[in-house]
Amino acid sequence: MKKSFLLFLFMFININFTFAKYNEGDIIFQISKSSQSKFIMYATKSVWTHCGIIVYKNNKPYVLEASNIVKLTSLKSFINRGRFGLFVIKHIINKPVKVKYQKYLGIPYDSQFSLNNKLYYCSELVWVIYKEQFGIELCQPKSLSYYNINGLEKVIKRRNISKNSKFIAPSDIKNSAYLK
């Protein structure tokens, strides 16, 4: 029963993907297969552990994302790379926009999740672009104590993550009042 439901869901998503038109600036969320995904899921109590912004290049949809570096990934590759092929796309702006993404390309991933450096993690990149380019602050950064960090002390220490920093998780953006 569970396998047939997942198969139906996967087929529905692929059919939906084939016929859907996504707008530049839409935000896409996925369940990442990365090693840190389980920690993000645990800390945020959300399955959505990675996000990016849809942009068009040569009339083809891509996702601007921060993974090992900030890069463009074809929309289809981004979706296929996620766990079970599941994704959610949220729309914010009701007019055509052009995301200015060139200056972010190639910037290394921010494994310390700091908002105070020139490196980016996925949800920070989305948050910064919306704030700087569209004047929309999707959510308020939250302190580490807001998240469920019990048992994650070793990971926090190993990554040299400051307990005084503010953070923006993919789930914080997904829960934004601006999203439709």
MODELLER restraints for C-alpha pairs under 7 A, 6 or more apart:
rsr = mdl.restraints
at = mdl.atoms
rsr.add(forms.Gaussian(group=physical.xy_distance, feature=features.Distance(at['CA:10:A'], at['CA:85:A']), mean=6.72, stdev=0.5))
rsr.add(forms.Gaussian(group=physical.xy_distance, feature=features.Distance(at['CA:23:A'], at['CA:54:A']), mean=6.98, stdev=0.5))
rsr.add(forms.Gaussian(group=physical.xy_distance, feature=features.Distance(at['CA:24:A'], at['CA:54:A']), mean=5.17, stdev=0.5))
rsr.add(forms.Gaussian(group=physical.xy_distance, feature=features.Distance(at['CA:24:A'], at['CA:55:A']), mean=4.67, stdev=0.5))
rsr.add(forms.Gaussian(group=physical.xy_distance, feature=features.Distance(at['CA:24:A'], at['CA:56:A']), mean=6.28, stdev=0.5))
rsr.add(forms.Gaussian(group=physical.xy_distance, feature=features.Distance(at['CA:24:A'], at['CA:97:A']), mean=6.28, stdev=0.5))
rsr.add(forms.Gaussian(group=physical.xy_distance, feature=features.Distance(at['CA:24:A'], at['CA:98:A']), mean=6.51, stdev=0.5))
rsr.add(forms.Gaussian(group=physical.xy_distance, feature=features.Distance(at['CA:25:A'], at['CA:53:A']), mean=5.67, stdev=0.5))
rsr.add(forms.Gaussian(group=physical.xy_distance, feature=features.Distance(at['CA:25:A'], at['CA:54:A']), mean=5.40, stdev=0.5))
rsr.add(forms.Gaussian(group=physical.xy_distance, feature=features.Distance(at['CA:25:A'], at['CA:55:A']), mean=6.31, stdev=0.5))
rsr.add(forms.Gaussian(group=physical.xy_distance, feature=features.Distance(at['CA:25:A'], at['CA:97:A']), mean=6.55, stdev=0.5))
rsr.add(forms.Gaussian(group=physical.xy_distance, feature=features.Distance(at['CA:25:A'], at['CA:99:A']), mean=6.42, stdev=0.5))
rsr.add(forms.Gaussian(group=physical.xy_distance, feature=features.Distance(at['CA:26:A'], at['CA:53:A']), mean=5.78, stdev=0.5))
rsr.add(forms.Gaussian(group=physical.xy_distance, feature=features.Distance(at['CA:26:A'], at['CA:54:A']), mean=5.38, stdev=0.5))
rsr.add(forms.Gaussian(group=physical.xy_distance, feature=features.Distance(at['CA:26:A'], at['CA:89:A']), mean=6.58, stdev=0.5))
rsr.add(forms.Gaussian(group=physical.xy_distance, feature=features.Distance(at['CA:26:A'], at['CA:90:A']), mean=5.77, stdev=0.5))
rsr.add(forms.Gaussian(group=physical.xy_distance, feature=features.Distance(at['CA:26:A'], at['CA:91:A']), mean=4.85, stdev=0.5))
rsr.add(forms.Gaussian(group=physical.xy_distance, feature=features.Distance(at['CA:26:A'], at['CA:92:A']), mean=6.64, stdev=0.5))
rsr.add(forms.Gaussian(group=physical.xy_distance, feature=features.Distance(at['CA:27:A'], at['CA:51:A']), mean=6.91, stdev=0.5))
rsr.add(forms.Gaussian(group=physical.xy_distance, feature=features.Distance(at['CA:27:A'], at['CA:52:A']), mean=5.77, stdev=0.5))
rsr.add(forms.Gaussian(group=physical.xy_distance, feature=features.Distance(at['CA:27:A'], at['CA:53:A']), mean=4.62, stdev=0.5))
rsr.add(forms.Gaussian(group=physical.xy_distance, feature=features.Distance(at['CA:27:A'], at['CA:54:A']), mean=6.20, stdev=0.5))
rsr.add(forms.Gaussian(group=physical.xy_distance, feature=features.Distance(at['CA:27:A'], at['CA:89:A']), mean=5.58, stdev=0.5))
rsr.add(forms.Gaussian(group=physical.xy_distance, feature=features.Distance(at['CA:27:A'], at['CA:90:A']), mean=5.25, stdev=0.5))
rsr.add(forms.Gaussian(group=physical.xy_distance, feature=features.Distance(at['CA:27:A'], at['CA:91:A']), mean=6.55, stdev=0.5))
rsr.add(forms.Gaussian(group=physical.xy_distance, feature=features.Distance(at['CA:28:A'], at['CA:51:A']), mean=5.44, stdev=0.5))
rsr.add(forms.Gaussian(group=physical.xy_distance, feature=features.Distance(at['CA:28:A'], at['CA:52:A']), mean=5.48, stdev=0.5))
rsr.add(forms.Gaussian(group=physical.xy_distance, feature=features.Distance(at['CA:28:A'], at['CA:53:A']), mean=6.17, stdev=0.5))
rsr.add(forms.Gaussian(group=physical.xy_distance, feature=features.Distance(at['CA:28:A'], at['CA:87:A']), mean=6.81, stdev=0.5))
rsr.add(forms.Gaussian(group=physical.xy_distance, feature=features.Distance(at['CA:28:A'], at['CA:88:A']), mean=5.66, stdev=0.5))
rsr.add(forms.Gaussian(group=physical.xy_distance, feature=features.Distance(at['CA:28:A'], at['CA:89:A']), mean=4.33, stdev=0.5))
rsr.add(forms.Gaussian(group=physical.xy_distance, feature=features.Distance(at['CA:28:A'], at['CA:90:A']), mean=6.39, stdev=0.5))
rsr.add(forms.Gaussian(group=physical.xy_distance, feature=features.Distance(at['CA:29:A'], at['CA:48:A']), mean=6.05, stdev=0.5))
rsr.add(forms.Gaussian(group=physical.xy_distance, feature=features.Distance(at['CA:29:A'], at['CA:50:A']), mean=5.73, stdev=0.5))
rsr.add(forms.Gaussian(group=physical.xy_distance, feature=features.Distance(at['CA:29:A'], at['CA:51:A']), mean=4.34, stdev=0.5))
rsr.add(forms.Gaussian(group=physical.xy_distance, feature=features.Distance(at['CA:29:A'], at['CA:52:A']), mean=6.81, stdev=0.5))
rsr.add(forms.Gaussian(group=physical.xy_distance, feature=features.Distance(at['CA:29:A'], at['CA:87:A']), mean=5.53, stdev=0.5))
rsr.add(forms.Gaussian(group=physical.xy_distance, feature=features.Distance(at['CA:29:A'], at['CA:88:A']), mean=5.19, stdev=0.5))
rsr.add(forms.Gaussian(group=physical.xy_distance, feature=features.Distance(at['CA:29:A'], at['CA:89:A']), mean=6.31, stdev=0.5))
rsr.add(forms.Gaussian(group=physical.xy_distance, feature=features.Distance(at['CA:30:A'], at['CA:48:A']), mean=5.42, stdev=0.5))
rsr.add(forms.Gaussian(group=physical.xy_distance, feature=features.Distance(at['CA:30:A'], at['CA:49:A']), mean=6.33, stdev=0.5))
rsr.add(forms.Gaussian(group=physical.xy_distance, feature=features.Distance(at['CA:30:A'], at['CA:50:A']), mean=5.40, stdev=0.5))
rsr.add(forms.Gaussian(group=physical.xy_distance, feature=features.Distance(at['CA:30:A'], at['CA:51:A']), mean=6.25, stdev=0.5))
rsr.add(forms.Gaussian(group=physical.xy_distance, feature=features.Distance(at['CA:30:A'], at['CA:82:A']), mean=5.83, stdev=0.5))
rsr.add(forms.Gaussian(group=physical.xy_distance, feature=features.Distance(at['CA:30:A'], at['CA:86:A']), mean=6.18, stdev=0.5))
rsr.add(forms.Gaussian(group=physical.xy_distance, feature=features.Distance(at['CA:30:A'], at['CA:87:A']), mean=4.57, stdev=0.5))
rsr.add(forms.Gaussian(group=physical.xy_distance, feature=features.Distance(at['CA:30:A'], at['CA:88:A']), mean=6.62, stdev=0.5))
rsr.add(forms.Gaussian(group=physical.xy_distance, feature=features.Distance(at['CA:31:A'], at['CA:47:A']), mean=5.97, stdev=0.5))
rsr.add(forms.Gaussian(group=physical.xy_distance, feature=features.Distance(at['CA:31:A'], at['CA:48:A']), mean=5.00, stdev=0.5))
rsr.add(forms.Gaussian(group=physical.xy_distance, feature=features.Distance(at['CA:31:A'], at['CA:49:A']), mean=5.31, stdev=0.5))
rsr.add(forms.Gaussian(group=physical.xy_distance, feature=features.Distance(at['CA:31:A'], at['CA:50:A']), mean=6.31, stdev=0.5))
rsr.add(forms.Gaussian(group=physical.xy_distance, feature=features.Distance(at['CA:31:A'], at['CA:82:A']), mean=5.45, stdev=0.5))
rsr.add(forms.Gaussian(group=physical.xy_distance, feature=features.Distance(at['CA:31:A'], at['CA:83:A']), mean=5.31, stdev=0.5))
rsr.add(forms.Gaussian(group=physical.xy_distance, feature=features.Distance(at['CA:31:A'], at['CA:86:A']), mean=6.81, stdev=0.5))
rsr.add(forms.Gaussian(group=physical.xy_distance, feature=features.Distance(at['CA:32:A'], at['CA:49:A']), mean=5.76, stdev=0.5))
rsr.add(forms.Gaussian(group=physical.xy_distance, feature=features.Distance(at['CA:32:A'], at['CA:50:A']), mean=5.78, stdev=0.5))
rsr.add(forms.Gaussian(group=physical.xy_distance, feature=features.Distance(at['CA:32:A'], at['CA:82:A']), mean=4.94, stdev=0.5))
rsr.add(forms.Gaussian(group=physical.xy_distance, feature=features.Distance(at['CA:32:A'], at['CA:83:A']), mean=5.82, stdev=0.5))
rsr.add(forms.Gaussian(group=physical.xy_distance, feature=features.Distance(at['CA:33:A'], at['CA:82:A']), mean=6.04, stdev=0.5))
rsr.add(forms.Gaussian(group=physical.xy_distance, feature=features.Distance(at['CA:33:A'], at['CA:83:A']), mean=5.72, stdev=0.5))
rsr.add(forms.Gaussian(group=physical.xy_distance, feature=features.Distance(at['CA:37:A'], at['CA:49:A']), mean=5.76, stdev=0.5))
rsr.add(forms.Gaussian(group=physical.xy_distance, feature=features.Distance(at['CA:40:A'], at['CA:49:A']), mean=6.04, stdev=0.5))
rsr.add(forms.Gaussian(group=physical.xy_distance, feature=features.Distance(at['CA:41:A'], at['CA:47:A']), mean=5.43, stdev=0.5))
rsr.add(forms.Gaussian(group=physical.xy_distance, feature=features.Distance(at['CA:41:A'], at['CA:49:A']), mean=6.25, stdev=0.5))
rsr.add(forms.Gaussian(group=physical.xy_distance, feature=features.Distance(at['CA:42:A'], at['CA:148:A']), mean=6.82, stdev=0.5))
rsr.add(forms.Gaussian(group=physical.xy_distance, feature=features.Distance(at['CA:43:A'], at['CA:147:A']), mean=5.25, stdev=0.5))
rsr.add(forms.Gaussian(group=physical.xy_distance, feature=features.Distance(at['CA:43:A'], at['CA:148:A']), mean=4.29, stdev=0.5))
rsr.add(forms.Gaussian(group=physical.xy_distance, feature=features.Distance(at['CA:43:A'], at['CA:149:A']), mean=5.57, stdev=0.5))
rsr.add(forms.Gaussian(group=physical.xy_distance, feature=features.Distance(at['CA:44:A'], at['CA:147:A']), mean=5.77, stdev=0.5))
rsr.add(forms.Gaussian(group=physical.xy_distance, feature=features.Distance(at['CA:44:A'], at['CA:148:A']), mean=6.43, stdev=0.5))
rsr.add(forms.Gaussian(group=physical.xy_distance, feature=features.Distance(at['CA:44:A'], at['CA:171:A']), mean=6.88, stdev=0.5))
rsr.add(forms.Gaussian(group=physical.xy_distance, feature=features.Distance(at['CA:46:A'], at['CA:171:A']), mean=6.30, stdev=0.5))
rsr.add(forms.Gaussian(group=physical.xy_distance, feature=features.Distance(at['CA:48:A'], at['CA:170:A']), mean=6.44, stdev=0.5))
rsr.add(forms.Gaussian(group=physical.xy_distance, feature=features.Distance(at['CA:48:A'], at['CA:171:A']), mean=6.17, stdev=0.5))
rsr.add(forms.Gaussian(group=physical.xy_distance, feature=features.Distance(at['CA:49:A'], at['CA:170:A']), mean=5.87, stdev=0.5))
rsr.add(forms.Gaussian(group=physical.xy_distance, feature=features.Distance(at['CA:50:A'], at['CA:122:A']), mean=6.32, stdev=0.5))
rsr.add(forms.Gaussian(group=physical.xy_distance, feature=features.Distance(at['CA:50:A'], at['CA:170:A']), mean=6.00, stdev=0.5))
rsr.add(forms.Gaussian(group=physical.xy_distance, feature=features.Distance(at['CA:51:A'], at['CA:65:A']), mean=6.91, stdev=0.5))
rsr.add(forms.Gaussian(group=physical.xy_distance, feature=features.Distance(at['CA:51:A'], at['CA:122:A']), mean=5.77, stdev=0.5))
rsr.add(forms.Gaussian(group=physical.xy_distance, feature=features.Distance(at['CA:51:A'], at['CA:123:A']), mean=6.08, stdev=0.5))
rsr.add(forms.Gaussian(group=physical.xy_distance, feature=features.Distance(at['CA:51:A'], at['CA:170:A']), mean=6.13, stdev=0.5))
rsr.add(forms.Gaussian(group=physical.xy_distance, feature=features.Distance(at['CA:52:A'], at['CA:63:A']), mean=5.76, stdev=0.5))
rsr.add(forms.Gaussian(group=physical.xy_distance, feature=features.Distance(at['CA:52:A'], at['CA:64:A']), mean=5.44, stdev=0.5))
rsr.add(forms.Gaussian(group=physical.xy_distance, feature=features.Distance(at['CA:52:A'], at['CA:65:A']), mean=4.65, stdev=0.5))
rsr.add(forms.Gaussian(group=physical.xy_distance, feature=features.Distance(at['CA:52:A'], at['CA:122:A']), mean=6.33, stdev=0.5))
rsr.add(forms.Gaussian(group=physical.xy_distance, feature=features.Distance(at['CA:52:A'], at['CA:126:A']), mean=6.24, stdev=0.5))
rsr.add(forms.Gaussian(group=physical.xy_distance, feature=features.Distance(at['CA:53:A'], at['CA:63:A']), mean=5.34, stdev=0.5))
rsr.add(forms.Gaussian(group=physical.xy_distance, feature=features.Distance(at['CA:53:A'], at['CA:64:A']), mean=5.17, stdev=0.5))
rsr.add(forms.Gaussian(group=physical.xy_distance, feature=features.Distance(at['CA:53:A'], at['CA:65:A']), mean=6.81, stdev=0.5))
rsr.add(forms.Gaussian(group=physical.xy_distance, feature=features.Distance(at['CA:53:A'], at['CA:126:A']), mean=6.48, stdev=0.5))
rsr.add(forms.Gaussian(group=physical.xy_distance, feature=features.Distance(at['CA:54:A'], at['CA:61:A']), mean=6.50, stdev=0.5))
rsr.add(forms.Gaussian(group=physical.xy_distance, feature=features.Distance(at['CA:54:A'], at['CA:62:A']), mean=5.61, stdev=0.5))
rsr.add(forms.Gaussian(group=physical.xy_distance, feature=features.Distance(at['CA:54:A'], at['CA:63:A']), mean=4.55, stdev=0.5))
rsr.add(forms.Gaussian(group=physical.xy_distance, feature=features.Distance(at['CA:54:A'], at['CA:64:A']), mean=6.29, stdev=0.5))
rsr.add(forms.Gaussian(group=physical.xy_distance, feature=features.Distance(at['CA:55:A'], at['CA:61:A']), mean=5.83, stdev=0.5))
rsr.add(forms.Gaussian(group=physical.xy_distance, feature=features.Distance(at['CA:55:A'], at['CA:62:A']), mean=5.29, stdev=0.5))
rsr.add(forms.Gaussian(group=physical.xy_distance, feature=features.Distance(at['CA:55:A'], at['CA:63:A']), mean=6.00, stdev=0.5))
rsr.add(forms.Gaussian(group=physical.xy_distance, feature=features.Distance(at['CA:55:A'], at['CA:64:A']), mean=6.69, stdev=0.5))
rsr.add(forms.Gaussian(group=physical.xy_distance, feature=features.Distance(at['CA:55:A'], at['CA:99:A']), mean=6.59, stdev=0.5))
rsr.add(forms.Gaussian(group=physical.xy_distance, feature=features.Distance(at['CA:56:A'], at['CA:62:A']), mean=5.86, stdev=0.5))
rsr.add(forms.Gaussian(group=physical.xy_distance, feature=features.Distance(at['CA:61:A'], at['CA:74:A']), mean=6.30, stdev=0.5))
rsr.add(forms.Gaussian(group=physical.xy_distance, feature=features.Distance(at['CA:61:A'], at['CA:75:A']), mean=5.63, stdev=0.5))
rsr.add(forms.Gaussian(group=physical.xy_distance, feature=features.Distance(at['CA:62:A'], at['CA:72:A']), mean=5.92, stdev=0.5))
rsr.add(forms.Gaussian(group=physical.xy_distance, feature=features.Distance(at['CA:62:A'], at['CA:73:A']), mean=5.33, stdev=0.5))
rsr.add(forms.Gaussian(group=physical.xy_distance, feature=features.Distance(at['CA:62:A'], at['CA:74:A']), mean=4.23, stdev=0.5))
rsr.add(forms.Gaussian(group=physical.xy_distance, feature=features.Distance(at['CA:62:A'], at['CA:75:A']), mean=4.66, stdev=0.5))
rsr.add(forms.Gaussian(group=physical.xy_distance, feature=features.Distance(at['CA:63:A'], at['CA:72:A']), mean=5.48, stdev=0.5))
rsr.add(forms.Gaussian(group=physical.xy_distance, feature=features.Distance(at['CA:63:A'], at['CA:73:A']), mean=5.15, stdev=0.5))
rsr.add(forms.Gaussian(group=physical.xy_distance, feature=features.Distance(at['CA:63:A'], at['CA:74:A']), mean=6.11, stdev=0.5))
rsr.add(forms.Gaussian(group=physical.xy_distance, feature=features.Distance(at['CA:63:A'], at['CA:75:A']), mean=5.58, stdev=0.5))
rsr.add(forms.Gaussian(group=physical.xy_distance, feature=features.Distance(at['CA:63:A'], at['CA:78:A']), mean=6.99, stdev=0.5))
rsr.add(forms.Gaussian(group=physical.xy_distance, feature=features.Distance(at['CA:64:A'], at['CA:71:A']), mean=5.75, stdev=0.5))
rsr.add(forms.Gaussian(group=physical.xy_distance, feature=features.Distance(at['CA:64:A'], at['CA:72:A']), mean=4.67, stdev=0.5))
rsr.add(forms.Gaussian(group=physical.xy_distance, feature=features.Distance(at['CA:64:A'], at['CA:73:A']), mean=6.58, stdev=0.5))
rsr.add(forms.Gaussian(group=physical.xy_distance, feature=features.Distance(at['CA:65:A'], at['CA:71:A']), mean=5.68, stdev=0.5))
rsr.add(forms.Gaussian(group=physical.xy_distance, feature=features.Distance(at['CA:65:A'], at['CA:72:A']), mean=6.43, stdev=0.5))
rsr.add(forms.Gaussian(group=physical.xy_distance, feature=features.Distance(at['CA:65:A'], at['CA:122:A']), mean=5.89, stdev=0.5))
rsr.add(forms.Gaussian(group=physical.xy_distance, feature=features.Distance(at['CA:66:A'], at['CA:109:A']), mean=6.04, stdev=0.5))
rsr.add(forms.Gaussian(group=physical.xy_distance, feature=features.Distance(at['CA:66:A'], at['CA:120:A']), mean=6.35, stdev=0.5))
rsr.add(forms.Gaussian(group=physical.xy_distance, feature=features.Distance(at['CA:66:A'], at['CA:121:A']), mean=5.37, stdev=0.5))
rsr.add(forms.Gaussian(group=physical.xy_distance, feature=features.Distance(at['CA:66:A'], at['CA:122:A']), mean=4.62, stdev=0.5))
rsr.add(forms.Gaussian(group=physical.xy_distance, feature=features.Distance(at['CA:66:A'], at['CA:125:A']), mean=6.91, stdev=0.5))
rsr.add(forms.Gaussian(group=physical.xy_distance, feature=features.Distance(at['CA:67:A'], at['CA:109:A']), mean=5.99, stdev=0.5))
rsr.add(forms.Gaussian(group=physical.xy_distance, feature=features.Distance(at['CA:67:A'], at['CA:122:A']), mean=6.79, stdev=0.5))
rsr.add(forms.Gaussian(group=physical.xy_distance, feature=features.Distance(at['CA:68:A'], at['CA:108:A']), mean=6.23, stdev=0.5))
rsr.add(forms.Gaussian(group=physical.xy_distance, feature=features.Distance(at['CA:68:A'], at['CA:109:A']), mean=5.08, stdev=0.5))
rsr.add(forms.Gaussian(group=physical.xy_distance, feature=features.Distance(at['CA:69:A'], at['CA:106:A']), mean=5.42, stdev=0.5))
rsr.add(forms.Gaussian(group=physical.xy_distance, feature=features.Distance(at['CA:69:A'], at['CA:107:A']), mean=5.40, stdev=0.5))
rsr.add(forms.Gaussian(group=physical.xy_distance, feature=features.Distance(at['CA:69:A'], at['CA:108:A']), mean=4.25, stdev=0.5))
rsr.add(forms.Gaussian(group=physical.xy_distance, feature=features.Distance(at['CA:69:A'], at['CA:109:A']), mean=4.95, stdev=0.5))
rsr.add(forms.Gaussian(group=physical.xy_distance, feature=features.Distance(at['CA:70:A'], at['CA:104:A']), mean=6.21, stdev=0.5))
rsr.add(forms.Gaussian(group=physical.xy_distance, feature=features.Distance(at['CA:70:A'], at['CA:105:A']), mean=4.97, stdev=0.5))
rsr.add(forms.Gaussian(group=physical.xy_distance, feature=features.Distance(at['CA:70:A'], at['CA:106:A']), mean=5.18, stdev=0.5))
rsr.add(forms.Gaussian(group=physical.xy_distance, feature=features.Distance(at['CA:70:A'], at['CA:107:A']), mean=5.34, stdev=0.5))
rsr.add(forms.Gaussian(group=physical.xy_distance, feature=features.Distance(at['CA:70:A'], at['CA:108:A']), mean=6.44, stdev=0.5))
rsr.add(forms.Gaussian(group=physical.xy_distance, feature=features.Distance(at['CA:70:A'], at['CA:109:A']), mean=6.88, stdev=0.5))
rsr.add(forms.Gaussian(group=physical.xy_distance, feature=features.Distance(at['CA:71:A'], at['CA:105:A']), mean=5.27, stdev=0.5))
rsr.add(forms.Gaussian(group=physical.xy_distance, feature=features.Distance(at['CA:71:A'], at['CA:106:A']), mean=6.26, stdev=0.5))
rsr.add(forms.Gaussian(group=physical.xy_distance, feature=features.Distance(at['CA:79:A'], at['CA:85:A']), mean=5.52, stdev=0.5))
rsr.add(forms.Gaussian(group=physical.xy_distance, feature=features.Distance(at['CA:79:A'], at['CA:87:A']), mean=6.61, stdev=0.5))
rsr.add(forms.Gaussian(group=physical.xy_distance, feature=features.Distance(at['CA:90:A'], at['CA:179:A']), mean=5.77, stdev=0.5))
rsr.add(forms.Gaussian(group=physical.xy_distance, feature=features.Distance(at['CA:90:A'], at['CA:180:A']), mean=5.54, stdev=0.5))
rsr.add(forms.Gaussian(group=physical.xy_distance, feature=features.Distance(at['CA:91:A'], at['CA:179:A']), mean=5.73, stdev=0.5))
rsr.add(forms.Gaussian(group=physical.xy_distance, feature=features.Distance(at['CA:91:A'], at['CA:180:A']), mean=5.16, stdev=0.5))
rsr.add(forms.Gaussian(group=physical.xy_distance, feature=features.Distance(at['CA:92:A'], at['CA:178:A']), mean=5.97, stdev=0.5))
rsr.add(forms.Gaussian(group=physical.xy_distance, feature=features.Distance(at['CA:92:A'], at['CA:179:A']), mean=5.05, stdev=0.5))
rsr.add(forms.Gaussian(group=physical.xy_distance, feature=features.Distance(at['CA:92:A'], at['CA:180:A']), mean=6.07, stdev=0.5))
rsr.add(forms.Gaussian(group=physical.xy_distance, feature=features.Distance(at['CA:107:A'], at['CA:119:A']), mean=6.24, stdev=0.5))
rsr.add(forms.Gaussian(group=physical.xy_distance, feature=features.Distance(at['CA:108:A'], at['CA:119:A']), mean=5.88, stdev=0.5))
rsr.add(forms.Gaussian(group=physical.xy_distance, feature=features.Distance(at['CA:108:A'], at['CA:120:A']), mean=6.94, stdev=0.5))
rsr.add(forms.Gaussian(group=physical.xy_distance, feature=features.Distance(at['CA:109:A'], at['CA:119:A']), mean=5.94, stdev=0.5))
rsr.add(forms.Gaussian(group=physical.xy_distance, feature=features.Distance(at['CA:109:A'], at['CA:120:A']), mean=5.34, stdev=0.5))
rsr.add(forms.Gaussian(group=physical.xy_distance, feature=features.Distance(at['CA:109:A'], at['CA:121:A']), mean=5.57, stdev=0.5))
rsr.add(forms.Gaussian(group=physical.xy_distance, feature=features.Distance(at['CA:110:A'], at['CA:119:A']), mean=4.99, stdev=0.5))
rsr.add(forms.Gaussian(group=physical.xy_distance, feature=features.Distance(at['CA:110:A'], at['CA:120:A']), mean=4.87, stdev=0.5))
rsr.add(forms.Gaussian(group=physical.xy_distance, feature=features.Distance(at['CA:110:A'], at['CA:121:A']), mean=5.10, stdev=0.5))
rsr.add(forms.Gaussian(group=physical.xy_distance, feature=features.Distance(at['CA:111:A'], at['CA:159:A']), mean=6.65, stdev=0.5))
rsr.add(forms.Gaussian(group=physical.xy_distance, feature=features.Distance(at['CA:112:A'], at['CA:159:A']), mean=5.76, stdev=0.5))
rsr.add(forms.Gaussian(group=physical.xy_distance, feature=features.Distance(at['CA:112:A'], at['CA:160:A']), mean=6.22, stdev=0.5))
rsr.add(forms.Gaussian(group=physical.xy_distance, feature=features.Distance(at['CA:112:A'], at['CA:161:A']), mean=4.91, stdev=0.5))
rsr.add(forms.Gaussian(group=physical.xy_distance, feature=features.Distance(at['CA:113:A'], at['CA:121:A']), mean=6.32, stdev=0.5))
rsr.add(forms.Gaussian(group=physical.xy_distance, feature=features.Distance(at['CA:113:A'], at['CA:161:A']), mean=6.91, stdev=0.5))
rsr.add(forms.Gaussian(group=physical.xy_distance, feature=features.Distance(at['CA:113:A'], at['CA:167:A']), mean=6.80, stdev=0.5))
rsr.add(forms.Gaussian(group=physical.xy_distance, feature=features.Distance(at['CA:114:A'], at['CA:165:A']), mean=6.59, stdev=0.5))
rsr.add(forms.Gaussian(group=physical.xy_distance, feature=features.Distance(at['CA:115:A'], at['CA:166:A']), mean=6.95, stdev=0.5))
rsr.add(forms.Gaussian(group=physical.xy_distance, feature=features.Distance(at['CA:123:A'], at['CA:168:A']), mean=6.14, stdev=0.5))
rsr.add(forms.Gaussian(group=physical.xy_distance, feature=features.Distance(at['CA:123:A'], at['CA:169:A']), mean=5.81, stdev=0.5))
rsr.add(forms.Gaussian(group=physical.xy_distance, feature=features.Distance(at['CA:123:A'], at['CA:170:A']), mean=5.13, stdev=0.5))
rsr.add(forms.Gaussian(group=physical.xy_distance, feature=features.Distance(at['CA:124:A'], at['CA:168:A']), mean=6.09, stdev=0.5))
rsr.add(forms.Gaussian(group=physical.xy_distance, feature=features.Distance(at['CA:127:A'], at['CA:137:A']), mean=6.85, stdev=0.5))
rsr.add(forms.Gaussian(group=physical.xy_distance, feature=features.Distance(at['CA:127:A'], at['CA:138:A']), mean=6.30, stdev=0.5))
rsr.add(forms.Gaussian(group=physical.xy_distance, feature=features.Distance(at['CA:130:A'], at['CA:136:A']), mean=5.37, stdev=0.5))
rsr.add(forms.Gaussian(group=physical.xy_distance, feature=features.Distance(at['CA:130:A'], at['CA:137:A']), mean=6.57, stdev=0.5))
rsr.add(forms.Gaussian(group=physical.xy_distance, feature=features.Distance(at['CA:131:A'], at['CA:137:A']), mean=4.98, stdev=0.5))
rsr.add(forms.Gaussian(group=physical.xy_distance, feature=features.Distance(at['CA:138:A'], at['CA:173:A']), mean=6.06, stdev=0.5))
rsr.add(forms.Gaussian(group=physical.xy_distance, feature=features.Distance(at['CA:138:A'], at['CA:176:A']), mean=5.73, stdev=0.5))
rsr.add(forms.Gaussian(group=physical.xy_distance, feature=features.Distance(at['CA:138:A'], at['CA:178:A']), mean=6.58, stdev=0.5))
rsr.add(forms.Gaussian(group=physical.xy_distance, feature=features.Distance(at['CA:139:A'], at['CA:172:A']), mean=6.49, stdev=0.5))
rsr.add(forms.Gaussian(group=physical.xy_distance, feature=features.Distance(at['CA:139:A'], at['CA:173:A']), mean=6.14, stdev=0.5))
rsr.add(forms.Gaussian(group=physical.xy_distance, feature=features.Distance(at['CA:139:A'], at['CA:176:A']), mean=5.92, stdev=0.5))
rsr.add(forms.Gaussian(group=physical.xy_distance, feature=features.Distance(at['CA:141:A'], at['CA:166:A']), mean=5.33, stdev=0.5))
rsr.add(forms.Gaussian(group=physical.xy_distance, feature=features.Distance(at['CA:141:A'], at['CA:167:A']), mean=5.07, stdev=0.5))
rsr.add(forms.Gaussian(group=physical.xy_distance, feature=features.Distance(at['CA:141:A'], at['CA:168:A']), mean=5.21, stdev=0.5))
rsr.add(forms.Gaussian(group=physical.xy_distance, feature=features.Distance(at['CA:142:A'], at['CA:166:A']), mean=5.01, stdev=0.5))
rsr.add(forms.Gaussian(group=physical.xy_distance, feature=features.Distance(at['CA:142:A'], at['CA:167:A']), mean=5.13, stdev=0.5))
rsr.add(forms.Gaussian(group=physical.xy_distance, feature=features.Distance(at['CA:142:A'], at['CA:168:A']), mean=6.47, stdev=0.5))
rsr.add(forms.Gaussian(group=physical.xy_distance, feature=features.Distance(at['CA:143:A'], at['CA:164:A']), mean=6.89, stdev=0.5))
rsr.add(forms.Gaussian(group=physical.xy_distance, feature=features.Distance(at['CA:143:A'], at['CA:165:A']), mean=6.22, stdev=0.5))
rsr.add(forms.Gaussian(group=physical.xy_distance, feature=features.Distance(at['CA:143:A'], at['CA:166:A']), mean=4.57, stdev=0.5))
rsr.add(forms.Gaussian(group=physical.xy_distance, feature=features.Distance(at['CA:143:A'], at['CA:167:A']), mean=6.17, stdev=0.5))
rsr.add(forms.Gaussian(group=physical.xy_distance, feature=features.Distance(at['CA:144:A'], at['CA:163:A']), mean=5.91, stdev=0.5))
rsr.add(forms.Gaussian(group=physical.xy_distance, feature=features.Distance(at['CA:144:A'], at['CA:165:A']), mean=6.83, stdev=0.5))
rsr.add(forms.Gaussian(group=physical.xy_distance, feature=features.Distance(at['CA:144:A'], at['CA:166:A']), mean=6.50, stdev=0.5))
rsr.add(forms.Gaussian(group=physical.xy_distance, feature=features.Distance(at['CA:144:A'], at['CA:167:A']), mean=6.81, stdev=0.5))
